Amino acid sequence: MARIGVITAVAAADSRFLPTLVDSLRAQTLTDWQLVIAEDGPTESARSWADVDPRISWLNSDLRTGPAEARNRAVARLDADLLRNLDADDWLADAGVLERTVEVFTHESVAYAVGPVVDVLDDARVPFADLLPAGPIEPGVLYRGWLARGHRGLAHPTSLAMRTDVFRRYNGYPPLPSSEDTALLLQVSQHEPGWYLDRPVTFYRRRPDSITASAWHNDAAATAARVALIRALCDPVA
């Protein structure tokens, strides 16, 4: 069975969420996993996690460069056939998530996988609307859906798992300050077949101080620039 590596970019202020993430990993029925925590900046708030479990490693950088670059640095540290993103404030939905994810990639044609997520609010858990059937995703489906829905995706990018060689072939996360996961997912899905998992894979914590809730992420100019880059990555084969 292929080995899967989990990458987590974390800012120092968000390291308080890591215990839940790590607990969800250590509870997995699949035990051959690797977690690389990439701290975004010269801080060391997450360094101690490397002492908790030999499957966990940590790195940081001299400058704070944003989640895209931090995730790319994490992938460079991986020794795994598959990779799976897990945001620092999220966690895996149940103990079988990694095992089910790895099984999907026994289909040799599958380059990436996504799946349902559950939004976690202060007082409720709300499943993200399933807009895709479980099973194969043909190339082009996700980008066409993103365009048709006014730049809202058919699948949540935080659930993305991918073959490591595919990730490298597409040069990793593009240089965006936010929505870099959407950009990578849509670009890869334009060319490669994927798979939509049949059960929730991630608990996604919604909070007012997240990047996607910030004023600068939702600024009209920033949104237009982000959309333009994504279209530039995807339109050549649209």
Protein Blocks (a to p, Z undefined) as FASTA:
>chain_A
ZZddddddddfklmmmmmmmmmmmmmpmblbbcdddddedjbfklmmmmmmpmkbccddd
fbdebjklmmmmmmmmpccfbdcdddfkbccfbfklmmmmmmmmmpmklmbdcddddddd
fkbccddddfbdedjddehklmmmmmmnoopafbdfklpccdfklmmmnnpaaddfbhkl
mmmmmmmmmmpccdddfbdfbdcdddfkbmklpmklmpmklmmmmmmmmmmmmmmmZZ
